Amino acid sequence: MVQSLISTEVATALTGYVTPQDQAQHVLVATEVGNIHEITLVGEQAQVEIQLLAHLDDAVINTLAGYVTDDGVQHAVMSTIDGNIYHISAGERQQIFHVDDGVMVVGLAAYAVSGTAGQHALVATSDDDIYYLSWQAGQEALSERVVHTEASATSIAGYYSSADAQHHLLIAASDGNLYEYTFKAQQPAQQRVLDFFDEKFFGMTAYLLPGDHSGHVVVATRDGKLYHVSYPAQSTPVQVDALARFYLVSKSDMMYFTSYAQADGLQHIIIGSSDGAIHHFSWRGSPQQLLKLTPDALERQQKDVNHEIMTTFGALY
């Protein structure tokens, strides 16, 4: 399906997640004028619903993350170019962190831990620090520096795994390495290299596949390639598969993207491109099937991969 232009606003960040209760997909898109739009895909036919979720009239949003807590409440965490970190839920905005003056936020991840009231965020800054934030509703956030990286973070992602009871921080670094740090609050982080990429990183997202607790990372490189990195546990080998070349489905550049999975194993990638389109890809099973991603295959809507343009914002250029 192709939705009509909903706004001439230019997108600056996006994120996505699934609400477990109804398995609806939610994509949040921040724009240059401070709006956050929520795009919801519901039902088997993935009907698209769009609404204005929030507005910040005093800052420009440059990173965005979203998640849902056990009570079904949806949350958004964002950074602004002036270094503030905000949490928004049920229409209420709360500042939870501020980086040092002269320092910018270059990466953000946020998530909840099932069975607890805690909410969590990971913040990467332009001076190569990574901070871990934790808070509960109505309370100030506690912060600690998890690591100072030798190579600058191009992008970060993170989640909590109940399988090992640890937080997982993923860093796509300027030295070409994809790092994973595992840690518990107020304890030293343990580092390992998941893989090395010859191409320069564009961005990266990560998610857990429900049911088997396996970690999944989607890496984008600046030449338009998408890679899928999976690792079921700390002790098992890391598997890296090429997913697709984005230029096969769009003559515009990839600007922002996110990924997530549903309980039935359906995996999703959302890509915002420079022409303002918000692309939605979904697939099941082996990620190698996405190598069949060509314009002809997309037109036939083959069963192994599905593509649609969810909606369109203003073009960047």
LORO-672981 format. One record per residue (C-alpha): residue number from 1; residue in one letter; x, y, z. Coordinates in Angstrom, 3 decimals. Each point is the difference from the previous one (the first is absolute). Layout:
N
+-----+---------+----------+----------+----------+
: num : residuo :     east :    north :       up :
+-----+---------+----------+----------+----------+
: NUM :       A :        X :        Y :        Z :
...
+-----+---------+----------+----------+----------+
//
This chain:
317
+-----+---------+----------+----------+----------+
: num : residuo :     east :    north :       up :
+-----+---------+----------+----------+----------+
:   1 :       M :    0.000 :    0.000 :    0.000 :
:   2 :       V :    1.151 :    3.564 :   -0.610 :
:   3 :       Q :   -1.256 :    2.698 :    2.325 :
:   4 :       S :   -0.222 :    3.583 :   -1.201 :
:   5 :       L :    2.232 :    2.802 :    1.232 :
:   6 :       I :   -0.965 :    0.741 :    3.597 :
:   7 :       S :    2.384 :    2.867 :    0.586 :
:   8 :       T :    2.552 :    2.194 :   -1.736 :
:   9 :       E :    2.066 :   -0.150 :    3.199 :
:  10 :       V :    3.423 :   -1.604 :   -0.433 :
:  11 :       A :    0.659 :   -2.998 :    2.251 :
:  12 :       T :    3.015 :    0.171 :    2.329 :
:  13 :       A :   -0.248 :   -3.365 :    1.805 :
:  14 :       L :   -2.172 :   -3.092 :    0.266 :
:  15 :       T :   -0.471 :   -3.080 :    2.162 :
:  16 :       G :   -2.346 :   -2.978 :    0.180 :
:  17 :       Y :   -1.302 :   -2.668 :    2.356 :
:  18 :       V :   -2.840 :   -2.503 :    0.489 :
:  19 :       T :   -2.640 :    0.088 :    2.745 :
:  20 :       P :   -0.173 :   -3.593 :    1.350 :
:  21 :       Q :   -3.690 :    0.090 :    0.907 :
:  22 :       D :   -1.296 :    0.451 :   -3.556 :
:  23 :       Q :    3.221 :   -0.485 :   -2.031 :
:  24 :       A :   -0.609 :    3.376 :   -1.652 :
:  25 :       Q :    3.049 :    1.678 :   -1.527 :
:  26 :       H :    0.808 :    3.578 :    0.965 :
:  27 :       V :    2.402 :    2.256 :   -1.892 :
:  28 :       L :    0.842 :    3.409 :    1.462 :
:  29 :       V :    1.316 :    2.691 :   -2.341 :
:  30 :       A :    1.505 :    3.254 :    1.311 :
:  31 :       T :    0.098 :    3.013 :   -2.312 :
:  32 :       E :    1.950 :    3.238 :   -0.274 :
:  33 :       V :   -2.794 :    2.081 :    1.561 :
:  34 :       G :   -0.070 :   -2.048 :    3.218 :
:  35 :       N :   -2.946 :   -2.260 :   -0.822 :
:  36 :       I :   -0.052 :   -3.722 :    0.763 :
:  37 :       H :   -2.420 :   -1.912 :   -2.218 :
:  38 :       E :   -1.138 :   -3.517 :    0.884 :
:  39 :       I :   -0.661 :   -2.424 :   -2.857 :
:  40 :       T :   -1.861 :   -3.123 :    1.150 :
:  41 :       L :   -0.351 :   -3.185 :   -2.052 :
:  42 :       V :   -2.870 :   -2.130 :    1.290 :
:  43 :       G :   -1.628 :   -3.256 :   -1.036 :
:  44 :       E :    1.003 :   -2.677 :   -2.473 :
:  45 :       Q :   -0.237 :    2.452 :   -2.897 :
:  46 :       A :    2.255 :    2.475 :    1.857 :
:  47 :       Q :   -2.448 :    2.885 :   -0.291 :
:  48 :       V :    1.886 :    3.264 :    0.504 :
:  49 :       E :   -1.220 :    2.550 :    2.543 :
:  50 :       I :    1.839 :    3.306 :    0.522 :
:  51 :       Q :   -0.261 :    2.561 :    2.799 :
:  52 :       L :    1.987 :    2.844 :    1.545 :
:  53 :       L :    1.443 :   -1.395 :    3.230 :
:  54 :       A :    1.858 :    2.982 :    1.458 :
:  55 :       H :    1.546 :    3.376 :   -0.779 :
:  56 :       L :    3.151 :    1.656 :    1.334 :
:  57 :       D :   -0.105 :    3.694 :   -0.800 :
:  58 :       D :    3.380 :    0.881 :    1.464 :
:  59 :       A :    2.508 :   -2.444 :   -1.513 :
:  60 :       V :    0.925 :   -2.151 :   -3.003 :
:  61 :       I :   -0.100 :   -3.773 :    0.565 :
:  62 :       N :    3.062 :   -1.848 :   -1.312 :
:  63 :       T :   -0.393 :   -3.519 :    1.468 :
:  64 :       L :   -3.118 :   -1.947 :    0.950 :
:  65 :       A :   -0.834 :   -3.300 :    1.721 :
:  66 :       G :   -3.274 :   -1.645 :    0.998 :
:  67 :       Y :   -1.241 :   -2.974 :    1.990 :
:  68 :       V :   -2.980 :   -1.341 :    1.947 :
:  69 :       T :   -0.162 :   -1.030 :    3.675 :
:  70 :       D :   -1.810 :   -2.993 :    1.520 :
:  71 :       D :   -3.104 :    2.086 :    0.704 :
:  72 :       G :   -0.410 :    0.723 :   -3.717 :
:  73 :       V :    1.064 :    3.643 :    0.285 :
:  74 :       Q :    2.127 :    1.263 :   -2.885 :
:  75 :       H :    3.069 :    2.154 :    0.576 :
:  76 :       A :    2.276 :    2.181 :   -2.106 :
:  77 :       V :    3.481 :    1.202 :    0.922 :
:  78 :       M :    1.755 :    2.605 :   -2.105 :
:  79 :       S :    3.015 :    2.275 :   -0.060 :
:  80 :       T :    0.123 :    3.536 :   -1.314 :
:  81 :       I :    2.879 :    1.842 :   -1.622 :
:  82 :       D :    0.472 :    2.086 :    3.160 :
:  83 :       G :    0.925 :   -3.148 :    1.963 :
:  84 :       N :   -3.219 :   -0.737 :    1.891 :
:  85 :       I :   -1.507 :   -3.482 :    0.363 :
:  86 :       Y :   -3.784 :   -0.102 :    0.397 :
:  87 :       H :   -2.450 :   -2.762 :    0.882 :
:  88 :       I :   -3.586 :    0.285 :   -1.285 :
:  89 :       S :   -2.897 :   -2.212 :    1.059 :
:  90 :       A :   -3.754 :    0.598 :    0.231 :
:  91 :       G :    0.532 :    3.537 :   -1.283 :
:  92 :       E :    2.407 :    0.936 :    2.800 :
:  93 :       R :    3.572 :    1.116 :   -0.721 :
:  94 :       Q :    2.809 :   -0.396 :    2.536 :
:  95 :       Q :    3.646 :    0.977 :   -0.392 :
:  96 :       I :    2.087 :   -2.908 :    1.274 :
:  97 :       F :    3.565 :    0.939 :   -0.972 :
:  98 :       H :    2.190 :    2.740 :   -1.443 :
:  99 :       V :    3.438 :   -0.480 :   -1.523 :
: 100 :       D :    2.821 :    2.452 :    0.632 :
: 101 :       D :   -0.048 :    3.314 :   -1.841 :
: 102 :       G :    1.757 :   -0.236 :   -3.344 :
: 103 :       V :   -0.712 :   -3.746 :   -0.225 :
: 104 :       M :   -2.657 :   -1.513 :   -2.269 :
: 105 :       V :   -1.985 :   -3.214 :    0.246 :
: 106 :       V :    0.972 :   -2.207 :   -2.960 :
: 107 :       G :   -1.844 :   -3.192 :    0.922 :
: 108 :       L :   -2.937 :   -1.093 :    2.142 :
: 109 :       A :   -1.707 :   -3.247 :    0.992 :
: 110 :       A :   -2.823 :   -0.476 :    2.520 :
: 111 :       Y :   -1.926 :   -2.991 :    1.302 :
: 112 :       A :   -1.967 :   -1.433 :    2.921 :
: 113 :       V :    0.738 :   -3.156 :    1.990 :
: 114 :       S :   -2.980 :   -2.327 :    0.262 :
: 115 :       G :   -1.111 :   -0.764 :    3.541 :
: 116 :       T :    1.474 :    3.203 :    1.431 :
: 117 :       A :   -1.043 :    3.641 :    0.203 :
: 118 :       G :    3.373 :    1.154 :   -1.280 :
: 119 :       Q :    0.609 :    1.770 :   -3.291 :
: 120 :       H :    3.412 :    0.273 :   -1.591 :
: 121 :       A :    1.941 :    1.963 :   -2.600 :
: 122 :       L :    3.481 :   -0.051 :   -1.514 :
: 123 :       V :    1.458 :    3.294 :   -1.213 :
: 124 :       A :    3.075 :    0.456 :   -2.213 :
: 125 :       T :    1.646 :    3.422 :   -0.054 :
: 126 :       S :    2.333 :    1.757 :   -2.411 :
: 127 :       D :    2.879 :   -0.214 :    2.505 :
: 128 :       D :   -0.148 :   -3.831 :   -0.223 :
: 129 :       D :   -1.755 :   -0.718 :    3.300 :
: 130 :       I :   -2.911 :   -2.425 :    0.362 :
: 131 :       Y :   -2.400 :    0.628 :    2.891 :
: 132 :       Y :   -2.553 :   -2.361 :    1.524 :
: 133 :       L :   -3.172 :    1.612 :    1.391 :
: 134 :       S :   -2.642 :   -1.679 :    2.157 :
: 135 :       W :   -3.174 :    1.416 :    1.493 :
: 136 :       Q :   -3.550 :   -0.730 :    1.073 :
: 137 :       A :   -3.124 :    2.000 :   -0.790 :
: 138 :       G :    0.038 :    3.384 :    1.728 :
: 139 :       Q :    3.564 :   -0.386 :    1.270 :
: 140 :       E :    3.282 :    1.542 :   -1.065 :
: 141 :       A :    2.295 :   -2.165 :   -2.086 :
: 142 :       L :    3.161 :   -1.496 :    1.442 :
: 143 :       S :    2.982 :    0.158 :   -2.342 :
: 144 :       E :    3.391 :   -1.650 :   -0.255 :
: 145 :       R :    2.691 :   -0.112 :   -2.659 :
: 146 :       V :    0.177 :   -3.544 :   -1.369 :
: 147 :       V :    3.022 :    0.379 :   -2.236 :
: 148 :       H :    2.246 :    2.520 :   -1.733 :
: 149 :       T :    0.639 :   -1.305 :   -3.512 :
: 150 :       E :    3.314 :    0.266 :   -1.823 :
: 151 :       A :   -1.800 :    0.104 :   -3.352 :
: 152 :       S :   -2.938 :    2.380 :   -0.377 :
: 153 :       A :   -3.497 :   -1.458 :   -0.085 :
: 154 :       T :   -1.738 :    0.409 :   -3.349 :
: 155 :       S :   -3.167 :   -1.534 :    1.404 :
: 156 :       I :   -1.108 :   -1.906 :    3.107 :
: 157 :       A :   -2.803 :   -2.381 :    0.945 :
: 158 :       G :   -0.881 :   -1.878 :    3.142 :
: 159 :       Y :   -2.343 :   -2.311 :    1.840 :
: 160 :       Y :   -0.307 :   -2.073 :    3.171 :
: 161 :       S :    0.078 :   -3.792 :   -0.244 :
: 162 :       S :   -1.644 :   -2.100 :    2.703 :
: 163 :       A :    2.022 :   -2.974 :   -1.271 :
: 164 :       D :    3.193 :    1.360 :    1.595 :
: 165 :       A :   -1.555 :    2.765 :    2.166 :
: 166 :       Q :    2.229 :    2.616 :   -1.603 :
: 167 :       H :   -0.277 :    3.177 :   -2.015 :
: 168 :       H :    1.390 :   -0.248 :   -3.533 :
: 169 :       L :    1.565 :    3.047 :   -1.655 :
: 170 :       L :    0.826 :   -0.229 :   -3.723 :
: 171 :       I :    2.367 :    2.537 :   -1.568 :
: 172 :       A :    0.734 :    0.461 :   -3.702 :
: 173 :       A :    3.363 :    1.749 :    0.295 :
: 174 :       S :    2.115 :    2.162 :   -2.277 :
: 175 :       D :    2.735 :   -2.674 :   -0.087 :
: 176 :       G :   -2.343 :   -2.386 :   -1.864 :
: 177 :       N :   -0.656 :   -2.271 :    2.968 :
: 178 :       L :   -3.445 :   -0.952 :    1.257 :
: 179 :       Y :    0.414 :   -0.209 :    3.783 :
: 180 :       E :   -2.222 :   -1.542 :    2.633 :
: 181 :       Y :    0.287 :    1.025 :    3.644 :
: 182 :       T :   -1.902 :   -1.927 :    2.667 :
: 183 :       F :   -0.406 :    1.394 :    3.495 :
: 184 :       K :   -2.053 :    0.246 :    3.158 :
: 185 :       A :   -0.652 :    3.317 :    1.724 :
: 186 :       Q :    3.046 :    1.362 :    1.850 :
: 187 :       Q :    2.198 :   -2.860 :   -1.210 :
: 188 :       P :    2.766 :    0.052 :   -2.648 :
: 189 :       A :   -1.087 :   -0.733 :   -3.562 :
: 190 :       Q :    1.395 :   -2.983 :   -1.903 :
: 191 :       Q :    0.926 :    0.598 :   -3.643 :
: 192 :       R :    0.183 :   -2.230 :   -3.052 :
: 193 :       V :    0.216 :    0.651 :   -3.749 :
: 194 :       L :   -2.906 :   -1.518 :   -1.916 :
: 195 :       D :    1.415 :    0.712 :   -3.442 :
: 196 :       F :    2.075 :    2.367 :   -2.134 :
: 197 :       F :   -1.382 :    1.865 :   -3.026 :
: 198 :       D :    2.165 :    1.375 :   -2.808 :
: 199 :       E :   -2.678 :    2.509 :   -1.018 :
: 200 :       K :   -0.625 :    3.070 :    2.152 :
: 201 :       F :   -2.999 :   -0.269 :    2.310 :
: 202 :       F :   -3.124 :    2.013 :   -0.679 :
: 203 :       G :   -2.051 :   -1.271 :    2.928 :
: 204 :       M :   -1.061 :   -2.987 :    2.045 :
: 205 :       T :   -2.987 :   -1.274 :    1.992 :
: 206 :       A :   -0.501 :   -3.092 :    2.162 :
: 207 :       Y :   -2.853 :   -2.072 :    1.381 :
: 208 :       L :   -0.762 :   -3.297 :    1.726 :
: 209 :       L :   -1.993 :   -2.622 :   -1.853 :
: 210 :       P :   -2.850 :   -0.905 :    2.384 :
: 211 :       G :   -0.001 :   -3.568 :    1.248 :
: 212 :       D :    3.626 :   -0.987 :   -0.529 :
: 213 :       H :    1.776 :    3.070 :    1.471 :
: 214 :       S :    2.362 :    0.132 :   -2.979 :
: 215 :       G :    1.595 :    3.360 :   -0.720 :
: 216 :       H :   -0.443 :    1.543 :   -3.436 :
: 217 :       V :    1.815 :    3.030 :   -1.392 :
: 218 :       V :   -0.721 :    1.739 :   -3.295 :
: 219 :       V :    2.999 :    1.945 :   -1.288 :
: 220 :       A :   -0.125 :    2.537 :   -2.825 :
: 221 :       T :    3.145 :    1.135 :   -1.799 :
: 222 :       R :    0.477 :    3.207 :   -1.951 :
: 223 :       D :   -0.094 :   -1.782 :   -3.360 :
: 224 :       G :   -3.636 :   -0.963 :    0.641 :
: 225 :       K :    0.554 :   -3.590 :    1.157 :
: 226 :       L :   -2.000 :   -1.547 :    2.825 :
: 227 :       Y :    1.413 :   -2.853 :    2.086 :
: 228 :       H :   -1.653 :   -2.262 :    2.546 :
: 229 :       V :    2.137 :   -1.129 :    2.964 :
: 230 :       S :   -1.383 :   -2.690 :    2.309 :
: 231 :       Y :    1.391 :   -1.646 :    3.116 :
: 232 :       P :   -2.174 :   -2.337 :    2.124 :
: 233 :       A :    2.278 :    0.143 :    3.077 :
: 234 :       Q :    3.341 :    1.234 :    1.251 :
: 235 :       S :    1.708 :   -3.326 :   -0.706 :
: 236 :       T :   -1.318 :   -0.620 :   -3.505 :
: 237 :       P :    1.530 :    1.186 :   -3.291 :
: 238 :       V :   -1.177 :    3.279 :   -1.472 :
: 239 :       Q :   -1.727 :   -0.300 :   -3.380 :
: 240 :       V :    0.074 :    2.867 :   -2.515 :
: 241 :       D :   -2.228 :    0.009 :   -3.096 :
: 242 :       A :   -0.387 :    2.599 :   -2.729 :
: 243 :       L :   -3.600 :    1.188 :   -0.120 :
: 244 :       A :   -0.399 :    2.367 :   -2.933 :
: 245 :       R :    1.197 :    3.063 :   -1.851 :
: 246 :       F :   -2.392 :    2.846 :    0.699 :
: 247 :       Y :    0.545 :    1.648 :   -3.380 :
: 248 :       L :   -1.750 :   -2.982 :   -1.611 :
: 249 :       V :   -3.302 :    1.267 :    1.352 :
: 250 :       S :    0.595 :    3.732 :    0.153 :
: 251 :       K :    2.091 :    2.432 :   -2.028 :
: 252 :       S :    0.211 :    2.228 :    3.064 :
: 253 :       D :    2.385 :   -0.284 :    2.935 :
: 254 :       M :   -0.715 :   -1.822 :    3.243 :
: 255 :       M :   -0.196 :    2.573 :    2.807 :
: 256 :       Y :   -1.426 :   -1.754 :    3.089 :
: 257 :       F :   -1.023 :   -3.538 :    0.825 :
: 258 :       T :   -1.157 :   -2.291 :    2.795 :
: 259 :       S :   -0.856 :   -3.683 :    0.443 :
: 260 :       Y :   -2.087 :   -2.206 :    2.284 :
: 261 :       A :   -1.702 :   -3.419 :    0.130 :
: 262 :       Q :   -3.448 :   -1.349 :    0.837 :
: 263 :       A :   -0.807 :   -2.992 :    2.206 :
: 264 :       D :   -0.702 :   -2.267 :   -2.994 :
: 265 :       G :    3.535 :    0.530 :   -1.346 :
: 266 :       L :   -0.885 :    2.590 :   -2.645 :
: 267 :       Q :    2.908 :    2.468 :   -0.188 :
: 268 :       H :   -0.188 :    3.576 :   -1.236 :
: 269 :       I :    2.241 :    2.802 :   -1.254 :
: 270 :       I :   -1.293 :    3.567 :   -0.339 :
: 271 :       I :    2.053 :    2.367 :   -2.181 :
: 272 :       G :   -0.458 :    3.726 :   -0.459 :
: 273 :       S :    1.484 :    1.227 :   -3.278 :
: 274 :       S :    1.068 :    3.428 :   -1.209 :
: 275 :       D :   -3.072 :    0.325 :   -2.236 :
: 276 :       G :   -2.165 :   -0.083 :    3.150 :
: 277 :       A :   -1.345 :   -3.537 :   -0.464 :
: 278 :       I :   -0.281 :   -2.350 :    2.985 :
: 279 :       H :    0.693 :   -3.536 :   -1.270 :
: 280 :       H :   -1.127 :   -3.158 :    1.797 :
: 281 :       F :    1.676 :   -3.383 :   -0.625 :
: 282 :       S :   -1.012 :   -3.240 :    1.714 :
: 283 :       W :    1.145 :   -3.603 :   -0.235 :
: 284 :       R :   -0.008 :   -3.341 :    1.769 :
: 285 :       G :    2.613 :   -2.678 :    0.421 :
: 286 :       S :    3.467 :    0.107 :   -1.478 :
: 287 :       P :    1.225 :    3.543 :   -0.669 :
: 288 :       Q :    1.767 :   -1.222 :   -3.146 :
: 289 :       Q :   -3.402 :    0.120 :   -1.667 :
: 290 :       L :    0.282 :    3.783 :   -0.076 :
: 291 :       L :    2.704 :   -0.360 :   -2.631 :
: 292 :       K :   -2.943 :   -0.465 :   -2.378 :
: 293 :       L :   -0.918 :    3.620 :    0.680 :
: 294 :       T :   -0.243 :    1.521 :   -3.490 :
: 295 :       P :   -2.531 :    2.401 :   -1.509 :
: 296 :       D :   -1.663 :   -2.845 :   -1.933 :
: 297 :       A :   -0.245 :   -2.172 :    3.093 :
: 298 :       L :   -1.544 :    2.845 :    1.948 :
: 299 :       E :   -2.597 :    0.631 :   -2.679 :
: 300 :       R :   -1.006 :   -3.669 :    0.188 :
: 301 :       Q :   -0.172 :    0.236 :    3.815 :
: 302 :       Q :    1.678 :   -3.361 :    0.441 :
: 303 :       K :   -0.752 :   -1.882 :    3.185 :
: 304 :       D :    3.575 :    0.083 :    1.287 :
: 305 :       V :    0.233 :    3.796 :    0.134 :
: 306 :       N :   -2.603 :    2.717 :   -0.009 :
: 307 :       H :    0.495 :    3.701 :   -0.708 :
: 308 :       E :   -2.267 :    3.016 :    0.194 :
: 309 :       I :    0.268 :    3.755 :    0.347 :
: 310 :       M :   -1.866 :    0.777 :    3.200 :
: 311 :       T :   -0.233 :    3.749 :   -0.498 :
: 312 :       T :    2.000 :    2.976 :   -1.246 :
: 313 :       F :    1.444 :    3.048 :    1.733 :
: 314 :       G :    1.804 :    2.987 :   -1.495 :
: 315 :       A :    3.016 :   -0.699 :   -2.205 :
: 316 :       L :    3.415 :    0.867 :    1.418 :
: 317 :       Y :    1.335 :    0.898 :   -3.458 :
+-----+---------+----------+----------+----------+
//
